[in-house]
């Protein structure tokens, strides 16, 4: 039986925040889990590493100055985000996290760029269609979660559909690919004739002797970019820092779960159940009241860490994060909550020379630290 979550039942057992020590531990655990496997992947990927993100073609002038950075949160399907973008005729640049690629293509939207960064050896290739799915061990990661409903059943059939869609449209989609991704993702992208533009994730202090980021740079020679800890944040940073889009609206950036979501359908359920007995599992989660929705959502420790990282990045950059998700936990200083329809309307008016949003005009300079060359000061090195 699924264990639903309801605010009235869970107020006493769920946290409302994590302290700095807890956040640091999550960051360390994430780094430890991915660093070495990512470095091994970079070594294997060397024969394919040629063009960098500094070589990527900029959007055509006709697209205007704005972009939408799309994460893969459940608000994409809950809010009919892609359908509304297409209905409003959004003409700006579309940058998507790899997890949103399939949902885009199945709904008729071909993005301009797709960002991929996670080094997981078997999960990430699924977002591009996995030719070897039938030989993989059974895994409920996709069918269990409330991300893309298409993955909740008939996985192999959906996978074959996605393979065909990526093969059909791949040559039109530029892949912003981290050096640490699994080589099977690289091969799949090349199979689909997707152009690759490489980068290294900044995951520690570049100036520290023997830092992991410095090792990656010395190995590959590719520029390094801040990730925000997850692919959706990386897509937003790429759109803002490399493509120099302004404003960049975010969609699908839930970083949490809607009221009523069963705990079994949360992303890190299997990890958390190892540390908490079933009757105390709710204690692992954090509840957050969203003042823009007047709803209390909840999140897990990893998503909470992503959230805090993103808020810190926005505040350090001086940029505004325009959150058009219409759900989730990403709100606070530096985040402007705006409905997707309104964002698209304002960008249409801006392109026609009327009513541009202040701070989002074509030609606005980047904040002074956005492309800085000092490690820790800039987002791209």
Beta strands, then each sheet from edge to edge (+ up, - down):
strand 1: 67-70
strand 2: 93-97
strand 3: 113-116
strand 4: 174-178
strand 5: 196-202
strand 6: 224-226
strand 7: 248-251
strand 8: 286-290
strand 9: 295-299
strand 10: 321-323
strand 11: 335-337
sheet 1: 6+ 5+ 4+ 3+ 2+ 1+ 7+ 10+ 11+
sheet 2: 8+ 9-
end
